[in-house]
Structure formats: structure tokens, C-alpha cells
Amino acid sequence: MDFNLTQSLITPATVVGVIISLVQALKNFDINKKYIHLIDITLGIFFGVLMDGVLLKQGLLTGFFNGIVYGLSAYGLYSGYKNLMK
């Protein structure tokens, strides 16, 4: 297996950015803040399975676990930025 920059770096960064954007758009619909974690992880799993499992053909289980990482990364990145700006 050779190193592919797109699969290793660019795709996860893009997916995390898309998740952050979608969650910020969903916050306009007055969603309870305690569900934001769940939405992040759910979107992460969806995009992980779609991108890694289906499009990049790495397997559905790999896509599922990568999706959890994407969702947690999106939430952590946003909350870290939010705390930094305070």
C-alpha cells in the first residue's frame, strides 16, 4: 500500500470542515446544545462511511471508525477555536 496524500490528509481535513459548516448551519434551527455532540458524530460516521468506506474502498468498518474520529475532531476543533476567542 503506497502513501496517497489525498486519502491521508486532504480528505479528512475537508470532511471535518464540512461537518463544522453543517453543524453551524443546523444551529440556526434552534437545536438544543446538548445534541451537538451527537450530530457531530452522526455526520462524521455518515461522511466516514461515504468517503472512506464507499468512495475510497477502504471498507465500511474503517469508514465507520474514521467517521467517529471525523466527528470528534470537528467538535474539538470548533470548541478549541471558541475557547481561544474568549
Beta strands, then each sheet from edge to edge (+ up, - down):
end
